[in-house]
Amino acid sequence: MAYVLQLQLQNINELLQLNDSVYYVPAGGSTTMDAVLIGTCSFIDAVNNTIRVSGDLNINPPSANDYLFFTKDNNANLSSIKGYYAEVKIINNDYSNYSELFQVGLGVEESSK
């Protein structure tokens, strides 16, 4: 059964975006294993500190003392450097001690053809 739950919050994390998955941990829950998926964020009103969460599950709504958090879709929020040119500058800010660089990694992806 589909539903839309409107939540009034004290403040909204600025990283919350539409389509993020919203969860809550009931008060007294000790781990994220107790987390309950509410649904996906479908509306954000930062002025009034209100969000709407849409979902398809029958759940108990979160109470005032429950911990709310969100996760992002990895397919949409992972990326690497794209383009034809990149420059890296590595500086040792500790001038009194010698430092040695053991490894530098780089992910390369052809971005256009």
N, C-alpha and C positions, 0 to 999 in steps of 0.2 A: 504494500500500500504506500503510495507516494505521499510525502508530507513536506511542508516548509516550516522550519522552526526559526522564529525571530528571537535573537539573544541581545539583551541590553548588557553591555560590558562597562567596566570602569575606564578602560582604555583599550585601544585596538593596536596590536603590533603592526608597525608600518610595513612589514614584509608580507603580511597577509594579502593574497591576491584572489581574484575570482577563480573558481575551479580547484582551489586547494582543498585537500581532505581535512575535515575538522573532527577532532576526537575529544573525549573527556575521560578523566580518571575520577571515579567516585571518591568523595571525601573518605579518608581512611584506607584507600587503596595504596598499596606499597610500591608497585612497579608498573611499568607500561604494559605488562601482561594483563593488567586489569582495565586497560584502555578500551573504550567503547567508541566505535565509529558512528558519528552523528550523520555525516553526509558530506556534500561538497558545498563550499561557499558560493552562494549565488548572488549576493548583494552586500555591499559595504557602504555604510553611512558614517564616515569618520567624524562629522560634525556632531552627530547625536550619539556616537559610540554604539551603533547598532549594526549587527550583521544578520543575514538570513542564510540558513543552511538547508539545502534540499537533499532528501534521501529517499530510499525505498525500503527501509527496514522498520520494523516495529521495535522501538526502544523506549526505555524510560528516559524522559528529558533530563538534562543535567540540572542540579540544584545550585544554589548560590555559593556553596563552599567547594564545589567540584573544580578540578584543575582542567582548563581547556588548553589544547594545543593544536597545531596544524602541521601538515606535511605537504611537500610539493611533489608534483609529477616529475619524475626523473627524466622522462622523454622530452619534456619541454624546457627543463631548467638546467640541463648539462650542456656545456659548450667548451670550445677551446679557441685558441687564437686563430683568426681567419684572415686571410689576405696574402699578399706577396712578400711582405717584409716585416720582420720583427727584430728588435734589438734588446739585449739584456745587459744591464750593468750591475755587477756584483761588487759591493764595497765592504771592506772590513772596517767597522767603526771603532774597534778596539785597537788603537795604534800601538799600545804597549805590548801586545801579545801577538805572536805569529799564529796564523790560522792556515789550515790546509783544507781545500775543497776536495771532497771525495767523489762526488757524483753530481751531474746535472742531467735532468731528464727533460725530454721535449716530446710533445705529441704533435704530429704533423698530419694534416688532412688537406687534400687537394680541394680548394674551394670553388674553382671555376675552370672552365675550359673553353 
